[in-house]
């Protein structure tokens, strides 16, 4: 009888807990962006309208803000009924970037469908399975390539079980195996040497030649890989010497997976070598085109489309199969592509209300109060904060770069350095934020609790952030 009386109370408690969980749940990215659009519209009523004069740089051809030229103009607030049209305008304004992202996503899906990435990973695993000291840096480097070319993030999840199996076969744990994949891809994504999804979009918006400044990003990649390798090797060595030192010791005790069957991993075939050759030739052509022919986003999109089709042919696909994979890849990345357009609507509202220059001028005064060496770090902190709300790298670029580019002009900071602040602020924190779908998906596949991952990750995160700050200060000193 006592149990019967308690059941309604327990049900009410569960309902209240569920409602609280729903209230505390992070809103959908589109909801956050639309809220920001409404907030931007409200600001057009509160912030004085104004403009900054701009002149064209004859050397680069881009428009630069004239310092001290800010002046007030007639107020032009954006009404609530103007917002839907602003969203449409945002999608139209960002159409070249959106379609480029869809094409690139489709091209890389064709490459993934050929099995080349899996086969290359398996070959590396077999080659270094008996030389354990090289496994960690080799895997980190291998997946960094995916990060700085195709922006590998969610795609890396499928390789986590292989990484864990290999790590355990060497006496390490699931954290080590997961990190070999996730941290490698993150190092590559953050450095963004040829990543069209973060650096490419940011440079296009800022009016900087696409993929320029490659040399410093290459050094950044090497430094990040060295730091991460040392950190992970030290952790893995401790675990091998004393398994109880593992952050996921309980998980390891209950795991029966101690060996990996290398005979069941895919082997490299002629089609895989041809696909790799196609990618090497394509990226070589990309570097040549942006360096010598001033290629823009249209030429680069055409190159990626060609690379995708050629890779499909190398993989033995027919025209229909290639088409299906292109559509599949474009479909998978539609969400991210649309984020760019919706985020652009924020800038559209600020521009229509003639307050974006007021915001830029005000930010310049606030950040300008900082010591000159600290101003670029203020931009770094701002970009990191934005990544908490908008976890899409391309979405953050579309939201912040229209503001950060003119702000950097006023502060005397090169736009290339402002882009570096963006990519570091966006990339580094992704591997610790619980709002990151990629991180949570990776941990779900690995069976690693989030709090255990944070315990492992936070010291490296601080090292990464400190390293990023040093690179930004250096970039500012040399006028990168």
C-alpha positions as CSV (number, residue, x, y, z in Angstrom):
1,X,0.0,0.0,0.0
2,X,2.9,2.3,0.9
3,X,4.4,1.7,-2.6
4,X,1.1,2.6,-4.4
5,X,0.9,5.9,-2.5
6,X,4.5,6.9,-3.4
7,X,4.3,6.2,-7.1
8,X,2.5,9.4,-8.1
9,X,5.1,11.4,-6.2
10,X,7.9,9.6,-7.9
11,X,6.2,10.3,-11.3
12,X,5.9,14.0,-10.5
13,X,9.6,14.1,-9.5
14,X,10.6,12.5,-12.8
15,X,8.4,14.9,-14.7
16,X,9.9,17.9,-12.9
17,X,13.4,16.6,-13.5
18,X,12.6,16.0,-17.2
19,X,11.2,19.6,-17.5
20,X,14.3,21.0,-15.8
21,X,16.5,19.0,-18.1
22,X,14.6,20.4,-21.1
23,X,14.9,24.0,-19.8
24,X,18.7,23.6,-19.2
25,X,19.3,21.9,-22.5
26,X,21.4,23.9,-25.0
27,X,19.1,25.3,-27.7
28,X,19.5,24.3,-31.3
29,X,22.2,26.3,-33.2
30,X,19.6,27.9,-35.5
31,X,17.6,29.0,-32.4
32,X,20.7,30.6,-31.0
33,X,21.4,32.4,-34.3
34,X,17.8,33.6,-34.7
35,X,18.0,34.9,-31.1
36,X,21.1,36.8,-32.1
37,X,19.4,38.2,-35.2
38,X,16.5,39.5,-33.0
39,X,19.1,40.9,-30.6
40,X,20.9,42.6,-33.5
41,X,17.6,44.1,-34.6
42,X,16.9,45.4,-31.1
43,X,20.4,47.0,-31.1
44,X,19.5,49.0,-34.2
45,X,17.0,50.9,-31.9
46,X,19.5,51.4,-29.1
47,X,22.9,52.0,-30.7
48,X,23.5,55.2,-32.6
49,X,23.9,54.7,-36.4
50,X,27.3,55.6,-37.8
51,X,29.8,54.8,-40.5
52,X,33.5,54.5,-41.0
53,X,35.2,55.7,-44.2
54,X,37.0,53.1,-46.2
55,X,39.7,53.3,-48.9
56,X,41.0,50.7,-51.3
57,X,44.5,49.4,-50.7
58,X,46.1,49.6,-54.2
59,X,48.5,46.7,-53.3
60,X,46.0,44.2,-52.2
61,X,42.8,45.6,-53.7
62,X,40.8,45.2,-50.5
63,X,39.0,47.9,-48.6
64,X,40.6,49.2,-45.4
65,X,39.0,51.2,-42.7
66,X,40.3,54.7,-42.2
67,X,41.3,55.3,-38.5
68,X,39.5,58.2,-36.9
69,X,36.9,58.5,-39.7
70,X,33.8,57.4,-37.7
71,X,30.8,59.7,-37.9
72,X,27.1,59.5,-37.1
73,X,24.4,59.1,-39.7
74,X,20.6,59.1,-39.7
75,X,19.1,56.3,-37.6
76,X,17.7,53.4,-39.6
77,X,16.3,50.7,-37.2
78,X,15.4,47.2,-38.5
79,X,11.8,46.2,-37.6
80,X,10.6,42.7,-36.6
81,X,8.9,42.1,-40.0
82,X,12.2,42.9,-41.7
83,X,14.0,39.9,-40.1
84,X,12.7,37.1,-42.4
85,X,13.9,39.1,-45.4
86,X,17.2,39.7,-43.7
87,X,17.6,35.9,-43.3
88,X,16.9,35.4,-47.0
89,X,19.4,38.2,-47.8
90,X,21.9,36.5,-45.6
91,X,21.6,33.2,-47.5
92,X,21.9,35.0,-50.8
93,X,24.9,37.1,-49.7
94,X,26.7,33.9,-48.5
95,X,25.5,31.8,-51.5
96,X,29.0,31.5,-53.0
97,X,30.4,30.2,-49.7
98,X,27.4,27.9,-49.1
99,X,27.6,26.3,-52.5
100,X,31.4,25.9,-52.2
101,X,30.9,24.1,-48.9
102,X,28.3,21.8,-50.4
103,X,30.7,21.0,-53.3
104,X,33.6,20.3,-51.0
105,X,31.5,18.2,-48.7
106,X,30.4,16.1,-51.7
107,X,33.9,15.7,-53.1
108,X,35.3,14.5,-49.8
109,X,32.4,12.0,-49.4
110,X,33.4,10.5,-52.7
111,X,36.9,10.1,-51.4
112,X,35.7,8.5,-48.1
113,X,33.4,6.1,-50.1
114,X,36.5,4.8,-52.0
115,X,37.8,3.4,-48.7
116,X,41.1,5.1,-49.2
117,X,41.2,6.6,-45.7
118,X,40.4,3.3,-44.0
119,X,43.0,1.4,-46.1
120,X,45.7,4.0,-45.4
121,X,44.9,4.0,-41.7
122,X,45.1,0.1,-41.6
123,X,48.4,0.1,-43.5
124,X,49.9,2.5,-41.0
125,X,48.5,0.4,-38.1
126,X,50.1,-2.8,-39.5
127,X,53.4,-1.1,-40.3
128,X,53.9,0.3,-36.8
129,X,52.1,-2.3,-34.7
130,X,55.4,-3.7,-33.4
131,X,57.1,-0.3,-33.0
132,X,54.9,1.2,-30.4
133,X,56.9,4.4,-29.8
134,X,56.0,5.6,-33.3
135,X,52.3,4.7,-33.2
136,X,51.1,7.7,-31.4
137,X,52.9,10.5,-33.4
138,X,52.2,8.7,-36.7
139,X,48.5,8.4,-36.0
140,X,48.3,12.0,-34.8
141,X,50.0,13.2,-38.0
142,X,47.9,11.0,-40.2
143,X,44.6,12.3,-38.9
144,X,45.9,15.8,-38.8
145,X,46.1,15.6,-42.6
146,X,42.4,14.9,-42.7
147,X,41.9,17.9,-40.4
148,X,43.8,20.4,-42.4
149,X,42.5,19.4,-45.8
150,X,38.9,18.1,-45.5
151,X,38.2,19.6,-42.0
152,X,37.8,16.1,-40.6
153,X,35.8,16.2,-37.4
154,X,32.6,14.0,-37.3
155,X,34.2,11.7,-40.0
156,X,36.9,10.7,-37.5
157,X,34.4,9.0,-35.3
158,X,34.4,5.9,-37.4
159,X,38.1,5.4,-36.8
160,X,37.9,5.6,-33.0
161,X,37.2,1.9,-32.5
162,X,40.3,1.1,-34.6
163,X,42.4,3.5,-32.6
164,X,41.2,2.0,-29.3
165,X,41.8,-1.5,-30.5
166,X,45.4,-0.7,-31.5
167,X,46.1,1.2,-28.3
168,X,44.9,-1.7,-26.2
169,X,46.9,-4.2,-28.2
170,X,50.0,-2.1,-27.2
171,X,49.1,-2.0,-23.5
172,X,47.5,1.4,-23.5
173,X,43.9,2.4,-22.8
174,X,40.7,3.7,-24.6
175,X,41.6,7.3,-23.9
176,X,44.9,6.9,-25.7
177,X,43.2,5.2,-28.7
178,X,40.5,7.9,-28.9
179,X,43.0,10.7,-28.5
180,X,45.2,9.4,-31.4
181,X,42.3,10.0,-33.7
182,X,40.5,13.0,-32.2
183,X,43.5,15.1,-31.2
184,X,45.2,14.5,-34.5
185,X,42.2,15.7,-36.4
186,X,41.8,18.6,-34.0
187,X,45.5,19.7,-34.5
188,X,45.0,19.7,-38.3
189,X,41.6,21.4,-38.1
190,X,43.0,24.2,-35.8
191,X,46.1,24.8,-37.9
192,X,43.9,24.8,-41.0
193,X,46.6,24.8,-43.6
194,X,44.2,24.1,-46.5
195,X,41.0,23.7,-44.7
196,X,38.2,25.3,-46.7
197,X,35.7,25.1,-43.9
198,X,37.4,27.4,-41.5
199,X,40.5,29.3,-42.8
200,X,39.1,29.3,-46.4
201,X,35.8,30.9,-45.4
202,X,37.4,33.4,-43.0
203,X,39.9,34.6,-45.6
204,X,37.2,34.9,-48.2
205,X,35.1,37.1,-45.9
206,X,38.1,39.2,-44.7
207,X,39.2,39.8,-48.3
208,X,42.5,38.0,-47.8
209,X,44.0,35.8,-50.6
210,X,42.7,32.3,-50.0
211,X,45.1,30.0,-48.1
212,X,47.8,32.7,-47.9
213,X,50.0,32.8,-44.8
214,X,50.5,29.0,-45.1
215,X,54.0,29.0,-43.6
216,X,53.0,30.1,-40.1
217,X,50.1,27.7,-40.0
218,X,52.4,24.9,-41.0
219,X,54.7,25.8,-38.1
220,X,51.7,25.9,-35.8
221,X,50.7,22.4,-37.0
222,X,54.1,21.0,-36.3
223,X,54.3,22.6,-32.8
224,X,50.8,21.4,-31.9
225,X,51.7,17.8,-33.1
226,X,54.9,17.8,-31.1
227,X,53.2,19.0,-27.9
228,X,50.3,16.6,-28.3
229,X,52.6,13.7,-29.0
230,X,54.7,14.3,-25.9
231,X,51.6,14.7,-23.7
232,X,49.9,11.6,-25.1
233,X,53.1,9.4,-25.0
234,X,53.8,10.4,-21.4
235,X,50.2,9.5,-20.4
236,X,50.2,6.2,-22.4
237,X,53.6,5.2,-20.9
238,X,52.3,5.7,-17.4
239,X,49.2,3.6,-18.2
240,X,51.3,0.8,-19.6
241,X,53.6,0.7,-16.6
242,X,50.7,0.9,-14.1
243,X,47.2,0.3,-15.6
244,X,45.6,1.8,-12.5
245,X,46.9,5.2,-13.7
246,X,44.4,5.1,-16.5
247,X,41.7,7.8,-16.3
248,X,39.3,5.1,-17.4
249,X,40.7,2.3,-15.3
250,X,37.2,0.9,-14.5
251,X,36.4,0.8,-18.2
252,X,39.7,-1.0,-19.0
253,X,39.1,-3.7,-16.3
254,X,35.8,-4.6,-17.9
255,X,37.1,-4.6,-21.4
256,X,37.8,-7.9,-23.1
257,X,39.2,-6.2,-26.2
258,X,43.0,-6.6,-25.9
259,X,44.1,-7.6,-29.4
260,X,43.4,-6.3,-32.9
261,X,43.2,-8.7,-35.8
262,X,45.3,-6.9,-38.5
263,X,44.2,-9.5,-41.1
264,X,40.7,-8.1,-41.1
265,X,41.7,-4.5,-41.7
266,X,41.4,-3.3,-45.3
267,X,44.5,-3.5,-47.5
268,X,45.8,-0.9,-49.9
269,X,44.8,-1.5,-53.5
270,X,45.6,0.2,-56.8
271,X,42.5,2.3,-56.6
272,X,43.5,3.6,-53.2
273,X,47.0,4.6,-54.5
274,X,45.3,6.3,-57.5
275,X,43.0,8.2,-55.2
276,X,45.8,9.4,-53.0
277,X,47.7,10.5,-56.1
278,X,44.7,12.4,-57.3
279,X,44.5,14.2,-53.9
280,X,48.2,15.1,-53.9
281,X,48.0,16.5,-57.4
282,X,44.8,18.4,-56.6
283,X,46.2,20.0,-53.5
284,X,49.5,20.8,-55.3
285,X,47.4,22.5,-58.0
286,X,45.4,24.3,-55.3
287,X,48.6,25.8,-53.8
288,X,49.9,26.8,-57.2
289,X,46.6,28.4,-58.2
290,X,46.1,30.5,-55.1
291,X,49.8,31.5,-55.1
292,X,50.3,32.3,-58.8
293,X,46.8,32.8,-60.3
294,X,45.0,34.5,-57.4
295,X,42.3,31.8,-57.4
296,X,39.1,32.6,-55.6
297,X,36.4,30.5,-54.1
298,X,34.9,29.7,-57.5
299,X,38.1,28.3,-58.9
300,X,38.8,26.3,-55.7
301,X,35.2,24.9,-55.7
302,X,35.7,23.8,-59.3
303,X,39.0,22.1,-58.4
304,X,37.4,20.2,-55.5
305,X,34.5,19.1,-57.7
306,X,37.0,17.8,-60.3
307,X,39.0,16.1,-57.5
308,X,35.9,14.4,-56.2
309,X,34.8,13.1,-59.7
310,X,38.4,12.0,-60.5
311,X,38.7,10.2,-57.2
312,X,35.5,8.4,-57.8
313,X,36.7,7.2,-61.2
314,X,40.0,6.0,-59.6
315,X,37.9,4.1,-57.0
316,X,36.1,2.3,-59.8
317,X,32.8,4.2,-59.4
318,X,30.4,4.8,-62.3
319,X,28.8,8.2,-63.0
320,X,25.7,7.3,-61.0
321,X,27.6,6.1,-58.0
322,X,29.8,9.3,-58.0
323,X,26.6,11.4,-58.3
324,X,25.0,9.6,-55.4
325,X,28.1,10.1,-53.2
326,X,28.3,13.8,-54.2
327,X,24.7,14.3,-53.1
328,X,25.2,12.3,-50.0
329,X,28.2,14.4,-49.0
330,X,26.4,17.6,-49.8
331,X,23.3,16.5,-47.8
332,X,25.4,15.6,-44.8
333,X,26.9,19.1,-44.7
334,X,23.8,21.1,-45.5
335,X,23.3,22.0,-41.8
336,X,26.7,23.5,-41.6
337,X,26.3,25.3,-44.9
338,X,22.9,26.8,-43.9
339,X,24.4,28.0,-40.7
340,X,26.7,30.3,-42.7
341,X,23.7,31.9,-44.4
342,X,21.7,32.3,-41.2
343,X,24.7,33.7,-39.4
344,X,25.3,36.1,-42.2
345,X,21.8,37.5,-41.5
346,X,23.1,39.0,-38.2
347,X,25.6,41.0,-40.2
348,X,22.9,42.0,-42.7
349,X,20.7,43.4,-39.9
350,X,23.7,45.3,-38.4
351,X,24.5,46.7,-41.8
352,X,20.9,47.7,-42.6
353,X,20.6,49.4,-39.3
354,X,24.0,51.2,-39.9
355,X,25.3,50.2,-36.5
356,X,28.0,47.7,-37.5
357,X,30.6,50.4,-37.8
358,X,29.5,51.8,-34.5
359,X,30.1,48.4,-32.9
360,X,33.5,48.1,-34.6
361,X,34.5,51.6,-33.5
362,X,33.3,50.9,-29.9
363,X,35.1,47.6,-29.8
364,X,38.3,49.3,-31.1
365,X,38.1,51.8,-28.2
366,X,37.6,49.1,-25.6
367,X,40.3,46.7,-26.9
368,X,42.4,49.8,-27.7
369,X,42.6,50.5,-23.9
370,X,44.6,47.2,-23.6
371,X,48.3,47.3,-24.0
372,X,49.1,46.9,-27.7
373,X,50.6,43.4,-27.2
374,X,47.3,42.3,-25.5
375,X,44.9,43.6,-28.1
376,X,45.2,40.5,-30.3
377,X,44.6,38.3,-27.2
378,X,41.4,40.2,-26.6
379,X,40.3,39.1,-30.1
380,X,41.4,35.6,-29.2
381,X,39.3,35.5,-26.1
382,X,36.3,36.9,-28.0
383,X,36.5,34.1,-30.6
384,X,36.8,31.4,-28.0
385,X,33.7,32.7,-26.2
386,X,31.8,32.7,-29.5
387,X,32.7,29.1,-30.0
388,X,30.8,28.2,-26.9
389,X,27.6,29.5,-28.5
390,X,28.2,28.6,-32.1
391,X,30.1,25.3,-32.5
392,X,30.2,25.5,-36.3
393,X,33.6,26.8,-37.4
394,X,32.2,28.2,-40.7
395,X,29.2,29.7,-38.7
396,X,31.6,31.6,-36.4
397,X,33.5,32.8,-39.4
398,X,30.4,34.1,-41.0
399,X,29.3,35.7,-37.8
400,X,32.5,37.3,-36.5
401,X,34.8,38.0,-39.4
402,X,32.7,40.9,-40.9
403,X,33.3,42.6,-37.5
404,X,36.8,41.3,-36.7
405,X,38.3,42.3,-40.1
406,X,37.5,46.1,-39.9
407,X,38.3,46.0,-36.1
408,X,41.8,44.7,-36.9
409,X,42.2,47.6,-39.4
410,X,41.4,50.1,-36.6
411,X,43.8,48.4,-34.1
412,X,46.6,48.2,-36.6
413,X,46.5,44.3,-36.5
414,X,46.8,42.5,-39.8
415,X,43.7,40.7,-41.1
416,X,45.8,37.6,-41.4
417,X,46.4,37.8,-37.6
418,X,42.7,38.3,-37.0
419,X,42.0,35.2,-38.9
420,X,44.6,33.3,-36.9
421,X,42.8,34.5,-33.7
422,X,39.6,33.2,-35.1
423,X,40.9,29.7,-36.1
424,X,42.6,29.3,-32.7
425,X,39.6,30.4,-30.8
426,X,37.3,28.1,-32.8
427,X,39.5,25.0,-33.0
428,X,41.2,24.6,-29.6
429,X,38.1,24.6,-27.4
430,X,36.2,22.1,-29.5
431,X,37.6,19.1,-27.7
432,X,36.3,20.1,-24.3
433,X,33.0,21.7,-25.0
434,X,30.0,19.5,-24.1
435,X,27.9,21.4,-26.8
436,X,30.2,19.9,-29.5
437,X,28.2,17.1,-31.2
438,X,31.5,15.7,-32.6
439,X,33.1,15.4,-29.2
440,X,30.0,13.8,-27.6
441,X,29.6,11.4,-30.5
442,X,33.3,10.4,-30.2
443,X,33.0,9.8,-26.5
444,X,29.8,7.8,-27.0
445,X,31.5,5.5,-29.5
446,X,34.5,5.1,-27.2
447,X,32.4,4.6,-24.1
448,X,34.3,7.3,-22.2
449,X,32.3,9.4,-19.7
450,X,32.6,13.1,-20.5
451,X,34.0,14.0,-17.0
452,X,36.8,11.4,-17.5
453,X,37.7,13.0,-20.8
454,X,37.8,16.4,-19.3
455,X,40.1,15.1,-16.5
456,X,42.5,13.8,-19.2
457,X,42.1,16.8,-21.6
458,X,42.2,20.0,-19.5
459,X,46.0,20.2,-18.9
460,X,46.6,19.8,-22.7
461,X,43.9,22.3,-23.4
462,X,45.6,24.9,-21.3
463,X,48.9,24.1,-23.0
464,X,47.2,24.5,-26.4
465,X,45.6,27.8,-25.5
466,X,48.9,29.1,-24.1
467,X,50.7,28.0,-27.3
468,X,48.0,29.7,-29.4
469,X,48.5,33.0,-27.4
470,X,52.3,32.8,-28.1
471,X,51.7,32.4,-31.8
472,X,49.3,35.3,-31.9
473,X,51.7,37.6,-30.1
474,X,54.4,36.5,-32.6
475,X,52.1,37.0,-35.6
476,X,51.3,40.5,-34.3
477,X,54.9,41.4,-33.8
478,X,55.9,40.4,-37.4
479,X,52.7,41.9,-38.9
480,X,51.7,38.5,-40.2
